[in-house]
Amino acid sequence: MQGFTRVFGVLELPVFVTVGTGFWHFSPMRTRRPAAEQLPADELFRSRLENQIDLRHPLVQLSHRLPWSALEQALSPRLPATTATGGRPGLPVRLIAGLLYLKHAYNLSDEAVCERWLENPYWQFFTGEVVFQTCLPCDPSSLTRWRQRLGEAGMEELLAHTINTAHAMKAVDARELSRVIVDTTVQEKAIAHPTDSRLLEVARKKLVRLAKRHGIALRQTYARQGPALSRKAGRYAHARQFKRMRQVLRRQR
C-alpha cells in the first residue's frame, strides 16, 4: 500500500481501496460525470466500451461517420457559455445531439430516451462515452432547454448533417431527396368530446372570468353547481337517461 501511495499520490483524490475477487477496485468520489475525453482516475481501470460491444453494430458504424467536430463547431455559438458567469459547464454537444437523434429514430419521449440510454451500451458509445455509465446522462428537461436554445436553425443543422452522412454512407439516394413524403397518420390528442354540458360549463367559466376582468359584480358564479351539473349530465347520458339529462342541460343554461 505504501508503494501505491507514492505512485498515485499525485492524483490528490480521496481513494477507497477494497480487495475483492483478486483485483484492486478504485472508486474515487465525484459529484458530476465529466466529459468522455477527460476520464477520472477510477475509469482508467475499467474496460472500455469498444472492447465490450460489437463494432459492426449500425450505431457504432454511424458514430464513426457522423461529423461530430463539425456539429460542435456549428452549434456551439448558439449555446451560452455558462462557465464565464460562474455556472456549471454545459453538457457535451455530442451527448445532446446523439440523444436527440436517438429520440427521433426510436420515437421516444425525453424521459424514455434517457432511461434506455442508461441500459444500452451502444447508445452510450454513440453519444461519446468511453466506459459504461451507471448514471443518467442528464435530466430529461435538459433536452427541452437545448431544443429551445438551438431553435429552428440549429435543428435544421442537425438534420442537414444527418442527411449528408446518410448520403455518404449510400443509405439514401439523391433521387430520394428530390421529393417530400408527408406523413398524415392520425395522432391521438388530448381533446375532450364537445358535449353540450361541457361546452356550457366552459362558457360559464369564461363569462365569470370576463366579468371579473371588467369589474362586474355577479350575484352568483355557480362555481360549485356548474361542475356538479356537468358531471351529473355525463352520468345521465352514460345511463341513457336522456330525459333527466335534458333537465340538467336546461338548468345549466
N, C-alpha and C positions, 0 to 999 in steps of 0.2 A: 504493500500500500504506500510506503514512503517513496518508492521509485515512481509510482503512479502520480503522486502529488508533485514531485519535482518536474515531471514531464508535462502534466496537464494543468499545473498551477497557473499558467499564464492565461487560461480561459477566464478566470475570475468569475466562475459561475457556481452557485450552490448545487453541488452534485451529490446525489444519493447513490451508493453502490450496494447492490444486492447480489448474492450468489445464489443461483437457482439450479438450472439444468446443465451446469458445466460451462457457462459463458457469462461474461460480465454484461450487466444491463445498466445503462446510464440514463437517468431521467432528470435533466436539469429543469428547474421550474421556469415557466414562461407564461406570460399573460396574453399574448396575441400571436397568432400564426404569421410569421413573416413571409416574404415572397419566396418563390421556389428557388430563385437563384442564390439566396442567402440562407443556407441551411444552418440551423442551430447545431450545437455540439451533439445532442442526442441523436439527431437524424443522420449524422455521419456514420453511425454504426448500424443503420437499418438498411435492409435490402431495397434497392431502387426498383421503381415500378417497371422499368423497361426490362428488368431481369425476371419479372414475375408474370407478365402478360404476353399475349400472342401479338407479335409485332406485325402480323399480317391482317389484324383486325381493321375494318374500314375506318374507324375513328382514329386509329393510330396512323394509318396512311394519310388521312385527311389532315391530321395535325402537323404532319411534315410538309404538306403542300400549301397550307394557308399562310399568307404573308403577315405574320404576327407583328413584325417590326414596322411594316408599313401601316398596319392598323393602329398601332400605338402612336406613331407619329401623326397620323391623321386625326385621331380622336383626342389626343392629349390636350391640344389647345382649347377644346370645348369644355374641358373639365377644370374647375377651380382648384388652385393649389392650396391645400389646407395646412401644409406644414409651415408656410410663411406666416400664417396668423396664429400659430401655436396649436393647431388642430392635429388630430391623428392622421397618419399617411393614408392616402386613398387606396382603394383596392386595385390590384393589378388590372390593366386593361384586358389582358388575355383572359383572365378569370371571368370578368363580366361579359366580354364578347363571347366566350365559349359557352357560358351559362345561357345567354340569350339565344345562341344558335341551338343548343340542346332543347331549350324550352319550346321553340317553334318546330324543331324537327320531330319531336315526340309528342307535341300537342299537350304540354303540361302547364300547370299553374306555377307561379313563383315558388310557392311552398313545396310543391311536389318535386320540382326540379332540384331544389336544394337537398331534399331528403334522399332522392335517388342518387345524387352526386355522392353522398356520404357512403353509399353501399357499392358503388360501381367503380372499380379501379380504372377502367377505360375512360370513363368520364373525367376522372381526376387527371389522368395523363393528358387528355385532350385539352384541359384548361391550364396545363403548365406545371402540374405538381410533379415532384421528383420521387417522393416516397408517399406511401399510403397515409392519408389523413383520417383521423377519427373524430374530427370536429366539423361542424357545419362551415361551409366556405364563407358565408355571410348571412346576414339577416335577410329574409325574403323582401323586406321593404326596401333594401338597398337596390334591388333590380328596378323597382319603380322609380326611385330617385335618379338612377342612371338613365333610364329612358327619358325622363323629363329633361335632364341636362343635355343629353345628346340631341334631342329634338328630331325633327323630320330629316334634316340634312345628315345627321350622324347615323341614323338608321339606314338611310339610303347608301351611305358609305359602306356600312357593313354588308348590305345586300350586294353592292357592286363588287366587293372583294370576293364574296361567296360565289357569284356568277362567274367571275373571271377564273377562280380556282376550278370550278366545275368544268369550264370550257377547256382549261389547260389539261385537266385530267381526262378529257374526252368523255365526261359523264353526260354532257349535253352537246347537241349540235347547234351551230349558229342558226340553222333554219328553225329550230325550236324556239328561238328567242325572237323571231320576227312577228309573232302574234301573242296576244294575251288571252288566256282562258280564264273566264270569271267563274268562280265557284258560287253558285246560287243555292247551296244547301241551306235548308231552313234550320236555324239555330233556336234553341229554347231560350225564351226571355222571361224575366220575372214580371209579366204583365197580368194583372188581375182581369177576370172577365167583367165587362162593363154591364153589370146588372142594374136595374132601376134603383134598388135600395142602396147600392154602393155609390152610384152617381149622386143620389140625393144627399147622402152623408158627406160626400166630397164638396158638393155645392154649399151645404150648411157651414162647413169649416171655412171655406173661402169667404163666405159672406160675413162671418164673425170676424175673420182676420181683417177684411176691408173696413168693417165698422170700427174696429179698434184703431186702425191706422188713421182714419179720418176723425177720430174723437167722437164717434156717435155712441151714445149710451144705449145699450139694449136691455129691455126688461128681463129677458131670459135668453140664454145662449143654447140651451139644451145640450150642454156638454156631456151630461151623463145619459140622458134619454136617447140622444141621437145614436151613439154606438150600440146601445142596447136594442133599439128598434131595428137597426141594421142586422144585428145578429139574429133577432127573432124572425125577421123576414127570410133570412137564409135558411133557418131551420124549417120554417113552414114550406118553403119551396122544395127543400130536400125530401120532406114527407109528402109532397104533392097535395098539400092542403092550400090550394090556391085562393080560396075564398078568404081564409084568415090572412094569407099573405097580402091580398089586396087591401084589407083593412089596415094592416100595418103601413103599407105604402101611402094610403090616404092620410094617416097620422103623420108620417114623415113630411108630406107636402105641406 
